């Protein structure tokens, strides 16, 4: 990897095609035709002659097809140095960093790496090979020349102070994984493919199969419960649909209904004096009432159903134009409310039952 600078007009931008064209013109004798080049933005700033854009250029020096079956993406091994420098900047390693400005030097496998961070952001990366086993005089001479470049550079000359950190033969294994999860590297890949990689396809298929098996198992074990839950949710949804209906004043149950309920539940201490005739008198009284109703007329056109609230209260309109609210057991003329559904009401008059449905507008 290396840092490459491109200059444009002050409001200029560069497309991927233009970057490759400029890079090929500058390095056409260095790189082979099969080498893939990636441009990762580092920093952009205004200079005296235009807008300068600095990119981190990465090139793979080997075929990466063999890694596709194991890894989601391929990154340079040396990004572990970024993780080490990040720990220095955060104060987790003993080192000197001035306000996020750091000159990081490392020697790994005979290569000298120089990284520059400005205000905590990576702004320069260079690596040169051909050095010895340790940070010797040749390495320090190269670093001294680089410091002169920092003083003359249009961007780095603005730094008030620069901390320094030297690393000789760093341990790269653990730091590589840490750097790979850093936001700066997480979206980068040296092996970009037009199609899905085998490792990604295999993981997706396994995940989809596991999800299918899990759903099937839950459905098999809790099918009945799920149906009950769905029914309850549907019922709640129906009730919520009436949330915007104005509240109505419900009429208390008729006195005779309370007396009949008390008889059925055995609360004889609640009976009025006329109920002292006993069970036979009650049956005879009810039979007489039914005969009286049967002798009358049960005209189903005496009222019309306007609507139902919550499946419990019916709103009706009489022939006289009066609007009333009824619940189960309430009476209207010769009719008594037997059942209230979500969209209809069943009225009983003697032995005759009439079903009224809400008229759709």
Secondary structure, 3 states (H helix, E strand, C coil): CEEEEEEECCCCCCCHHHHHHHHHHHHCCCCCCCCCEEEEEEEEEEECCEEEEEEEEEECCCCCHHHCCCCCCCCCHHHHHHHHHHHHHCCCCCCCCECCEEEEEEEECCEEEEEEEECCEEEEEEEEECCCCCCCHHHHHHHHHHHHHHHHCCCHHHCCCCEEEEEECCCCHHHHHHHHCCHHHHCCCCCCCCCCCHHHHHHHHHHHHHHHHHHHHHHHHHHHHHHHHHHHHHHHHHHHCCCCCCCCCCCCCCHHHHHHHHHHHCCHHHCCHHHHHCHHHHHHHHHHHHHHHHHCCCCCCCEEEEEEECCCEEEEEECCCCEEEECCCCEECCEEEEEECCCEEEEEECCEEEEEECCCC
